[in-house]
């Protein structure tokens, strides 16, 4: 089961690496960024870093707890994938985060990630 989390973490790391090209464009080609409709470049940086961070977190959890129960894997997976993705709409709209659906998804994702991580930590500590 943890292999799914490990694979998602590696994909997240790859997206983090690839999004470095967008970061390059933010600095070197700001006109292109504006043409693409990006209005808040800070969010580009946030998604770039969060893909890397969440990728590392998911891989670390998968390696530390290869026998983690499925609900904990899915909770970590959902939060680890959705959390970085929430920055994407905010890059294109300064009001995206004000929408009730956005807020709900963001909160559910954050709670899911934390439930999964605390569960994983308890699982590893109690198995020691």
C-alpha positions in Angstrom: 0.0 0.0 0.0 2.8 2.4 0.8 4.1 2.0 -2.7 1.3 4.2 -3.9 2.4 6.9 -1.5 6.0 6.5 -2.6 5.1 6.7 -6.3 3.0 9.8 -5.7 5.9 11.4 -3.8 8.2 10.8 -6.7 5.7 12.3 -9.1 5.4 15.3 -6.8 9.2 15.7 -6.8 9.3 15.5 -10.6 6.6 18.2 -10.8 8.6 20.3 -8.3 11.6 19.9 -10.6 9.7 20.7 -13.7 8.0 23.7 -12.2 11.4 25.2 -11.7 11.2 26.1 -15.4 8.1 28.2 -14.6 10.0 29.8 -11.8 12.7 30.6 -14.3 10.1 32.2 -16.6 8.7 34.2 -13.6 12.2 35.8 -13.3 13.4 36.0 -16.9 10.2 36.1 -18.9 7.6 38.1 -16.9 5.7 39.1 -20.1 5.1 35.4 -20.9 3.9 34.7 -17.4 1.4 37.5 -17.7 0.2 36.2 -21.1 -0.3 32.8 -19.5 -2.7 34.5 -17.1 -0.7 34.2 -14.0 -1.5 37.1 -11.7 0.3 36.1 -8.5 3.8 34.8 -9.0 4.2 34.1 -5.3 1.8 31.3 -5.7 4.0 29.8 -8.5 6.9 29.7 -6.0 4.6 28.2 -3.4 3.4 25.4 -5.6 7.0 24.7 -6.8 8.2 24.4 -3.2 5.2 22.5 -1.9 5.5 19.9 -4.7 9.1 19.3 -3.5 8.2 19.3 0.2 5.1 17.1 -0.1 7.1 14.8 -2.4 9.8 14.4 0.2 7.1 13.9 3.0 5.2 11.2 1.0 8.4 9.3 0.1 9.7 9.6 3.7 6.4 8.2 5.1 6.3 5.4 2.6 9.9 4.4 3.5 9.5 4.8 7.2 6.2 2.9 7.4 5.9 0.4 4.5 3.1 -1.4 6.4 1.1 1.7 7.1 -2.7 0.9 7.1 -4.5 1.9 4.0 -6.6 4.7 5.6 -3.5 6.5 6.8 -1.9 6.1 3.4 -4.9 7.5 1.7 -5.2 10.4 4.1 -1.5 11.3 3.6 -1.9 10.8 -0.1 -4.9 13.1 -0.4 -3.3 15.9 1.6 0.1 15.5 -0.1 -1.4 15.8 -3.6 -4.2 18.3 -3.0 -2.3 20.8 -0.7 0.3 21.8 -3.4 -2.5 21.9 -6.0 -4.4 24.5 -4.1 -1.8 27.1 -5.0 -2.5 26.7 -8.7 -5.8 28.5 -8.9 -4.5 31.2 -6.6 -1.7 31.9 -9.2 -4.4 32.7 -11.8 -6.9 34.5 -9.5 -6.4 36.7 -6.5 -9.9 35.9 -5.3 -9.8 32.1 -5.7 -9.1 31.5 -2.0 -12.3 33.4 -1.1 -14.6 30.9 -2.7 -16.3 28.6 -0.1 -15.6 25.5 -2.1 -11.9 26.4 -2.3 -11.8 27.0 1.4 -13.5 23.7 2.1 -11.2 21.7 -0.2 -8.1 23.4 1.3 -9.2 22.7 4.9 -10.2 19.1 4.2 -6.8 18.5 2.5 -4.9 20.1 5.3 -6.8 18.0 7.9 -6.3 14.8 5.8 -2.6 15.4 5.6 -2.2 15.9 9.3 -4.3 12.9 10.2 -2.2 10.8 7.9 1.1 12.1 9.2 0.1 11.8 12.9 -1.2 8.3 12.2 2.1 7.4 10.4 4.2 8.8 13.3 2.2 6.9 15.9 2.5 3.7 13.7 6.3 4.0 13.5 6.8 5.0 17.1 4.5 2.3 18.5 6.2 -0.4 16.3 9.6 0.5 17.7 
